[in-house]
Amino acid sequence: MLRFDITSILVRIVAVVLAMSVHEMAHALVSYWMGDPTAKLEGRLSLNPFRHIDWLGVLCLMFFGFGWAKPVPIDSRYYKDQKTGIIWTSFAGPLANFILAFLVLVIYMLLVKFAPGFLLGTTIGDFVASCLIGTSSISIAFGIFNLIPIPPLDGSKILFSFLPDDQYYRFIQGSQIFYFIFIAVLFSGILDVPLYMLRNSIFEVLWNVASAIVPL
């Protein structure tokens, strides 16, 4: 159940903007590492959220649980192996989300351990704690969502790249059909419960690993 008080909205804005910015920057960075300068030339090799944010996508992620950012432009012709390049570039975004989720949990635990009076005893500290936990949760959700193997999500690019060339190009050419499937699946709500359970499971795993690193 979403809360709509000012503090919770600000927390969700911070979390969503961080999750999306890290996700898109990771796509741009890995594509650049693979030899493609396109994203860098268009200013997308940046953590500046205004380079990446699609505000309608932000609002949808905040209030409906799904959303999107501006797609990072890539040109796979620069890659030594196009399919391998697409796999790594596509996987980079969700992976960055999981790494971000883990890092903010570690920061949260460091603050609880070494500055409990600030984190748990002040208004600003409470806001920071909410932002850290919220960013972890939303970043995990954003990473999982993008791994769904339906175009235009990253998971479809990863999956299709493992297909033989003839099937790969057939799927790519017919990808518009999948957009309708994507919309139907999205609004049907059939994935809500499994995605929620998977997000909670991953959050618990990351929490336990972070707790082992920073014992409270």
C-alpha positions in Angstrom: 0.0 0.0 0.0 1.5 3.3 -1.1 1.6 6.3 1.3 1.0 9.7 -0.2 2.3 12.0 2.6 5.0 14.5 1.5 7.8 12.6 3.2 7.0 9.3 1.6 6.6 10.9 -1.9 10.0 12.6 -1.5 11.6 9.3 -0.5 10.1 7.6 -3.5 11.3 10.4 -5.8 14.9 10.0 -4.5 14.7 6.2 -4.8 13.2 6.2 -8.3 15.6 8.8 -9.6 18.7 7.0 -8.2 17.5 3.6 -9.5 16.8 4.8 -13.0 20.0 7.0 -13.3 22.3 4.1 -12.2 20.5 1.7 -14.5 20.8 3.8 -17.6 24.3 5.0 -16.9 25.4 1.3 -16.5 23.9 0.6 -20.0 25.9 3.5 -21.4 29.1 2.6 -19.6 29.2 -1.0 -20.7 28.3 -0.1 -24.2 31.2 2.3 -24.2 33.5 -0.3 -22.8 32.4 -2.6 -25.6 33.6 0.0 -28.2 30.4 2.0 -28.8 30.8 5.8 -28.3 27.1 6.6 -29.1 25.8 7.0 -25.6 28.8 9.0 -24.5 28.5 11.3 -27.5 24.9 11.9 -26.5 25.7 12.7 -22.9 24.3 9.5 -21.4 27.5 8.4 -19.8 26.5 10.3 -16.7 24.8 9.9 -13.3 23.0 13.2 -13.9 19.3 12.2 -13.6 18.2 14.8 -16.1 20.1 13.0 -18.8 18.1 9.8 -18.2 14.7 10.6 -16.6 11.4 10.3 -18.5 9.1 12.0 -16.0 6.0 10.1 -17.1 8.0 6.9 -16.5 9.1 8.2 -13.0 5.5 8.9 -12.1 4.3 5.5 -13.2 7.1 3.8 -11.2 6.2 5.8 -8.1 2.5 5.3 -8.1 1.9 2.1 -10.2 5.0 0.0 -9.5 6.4 0.0 -13.0 8.1 2.6 -15.1 10.8 3.5 -17.6 13.6 5.9 -18.4 14.8 7.3 -21.7 16.4 4.4 -23.6 20.2 4.6 -23.9 21.1 4.8 -27.6 23.5 2.0 -28.6 25.0 1.0 -32.0 25.9 -2.7 -31.8 27.9 -2.4 -35.1 30.7 -1.1 -32.9 30.9 -4.4 -30.9 33.3 -7.1 -31.9 30.5 -9.6 -31.4 27.1 -8.0 -31.7 25.2 -10.5 -29.7 27.7 -10.7 -26.8 27.8 -6.9 -26.7 24.0 -6.7 -26.5 23.9 -9.3 -23.8 26.4 -7.5 -21.6 25.0 -4.0 -22.3 21.5 -5.1 -21.6 22.4 -7.0 -18.4 24.4 -4.1 -17.1 21.3 -2.0 -16.1 19.6 -4.6 -13.9 23.0 -5.7 -12.4 23.7 -2.1 -11.5 20.3 -1.9 -9.7 21.2 -5.0 -7.6 24.6 -3.5 -6.8 23.1 -0.2 -5.8 20.5 -2.0 -3.6 23.3 -3.8 -1.8 25.5 -0.7 -1.3 22.7 1.4 0.2 21.9 -1.4 2.6 25.6 -1.5 3.7 25.5 2.3 4.1 22.4 2.0 6.2 24.0 -0.6 8.5 27.1 1.5 8.8 25.1 4.4 9.9 23.1 2.3 12.4 26.3 0.9 13.8 28.4 4.1 14.0 25.8 6.9 14.1 22.7 5.5 15.6 21.8 8.8 17.3 21.7 10.6 13.9 20.0 7.9 11.9 17.3 6.9 14.5 17.0 10.0 16.6 16.6 12.9 14.2 14.1 13.9 11.5 16.8 14.2 8.9 18.2 10.8 10.0 14.8 9.2 9.7 14.5 10.6 6.2 17.9 9.4 5.2 17.1 5.9 6.6 13.8 5.8 4.6 15.7 6.9 1.4 18.3 4.2 1.8 15.8 1.4 2.5 13.4 2.8 -0.2 16.2 3.0 -2.8 17.2 -0.6 -2.1 13.7 -1.9 -2.5 12.8 0.1 -5.6 16.2 -0.5 -7.2 15.6 -4.3 -6.8 12.1 -4.0 -8.2 13.4 -2.0 -11.2 16.1 -4.5 -11.9 13.8 -7.5 -11.7 11.1 -5.7 -13.9 13.7 -5.0 -16.6 14.7 -8.7 -16.7 11.3 -9.8 -17.8 11.9 -11.3 -21.3 9.3 -9.3 -23.1 10.3 -6.4 -25.5 11.2 -3.6 -24.9 12.7 -4.7 -21.6 16.3 -5.7 -21.1 15.4 -9.4 -20.5 14.1 -9.8 -24.0 17.4 -8.5 -25.5 19.4 -10.9 -23.4 17.1 -13.9 -24.2 16.9 -13.2 -28.0 20.7 -12.9 -28.2 21.0 -16.5 -27.3 18.9 -17.6 -30.3 20.3 -18.7 -33.6 20.8 -15.8 -36.1 17.7 -16.6 -38.2 15.4 -16.8 -35.2 17.1 -13.8 -33.6 16.4 -11.5 -36.5 12.8 -12.9 -36.9 12.1 -12.0 -33.3 13.6 -8.6 -33.7 11.6 -7.8 -36.8 8.4 -8.9 -35.1 9.1 -7.2 -31.8 6.2 -4.8 -32.2 3.8 -7.7 -31.5 5.6 -8.2 -28.2 4.8 -4.6 -27.2 1.1 -5.5 -27.2 1.9 -8.6 -25.2 3.9 -6.5 -22.8 1.1 -4.0 -22.2 -1.4 -6.8 -21.7 0.8 -8.6 -19.2 1.6 -5.3 -17.4 -2.0 -4.2 -16.9 -3.4 -7.7 -16.2 -1.6 -7.8 -12.9 -0.6 -11.4 -13.2 3.0 -10.7 -12.4 2.3 -8.5 -9.4 2.5 -11.2 -6.8 5.5 -13.2 -8.2 7.5 -9.9 -8.7 6.6 -8.8 -5.2 7.7 -12.1 -3.7 10.9 -12.1 -5.8 11.8 -8.6 -4.8 11.3 -9.4 -1.1 13.4 -12.5 -1.4 16.3 -10.7 -3.1 16.0 -7.9 -0.5 16.3 -10.4 2.3 19.4 -12.0 0.7 21.1 -8.7 0.2 20.1 -7.7 3.8 21.6 -10.8 5.2 24.9 -10.4 3.2 25.1 -6.8 4.3 24.5 -7.8 7.9 27.3 -10.3 7.7 29.7 -7.6 6.4 28.5 -5.0 9.0 27.3 -6.9 12.1 24.8 -4.8 14.1 
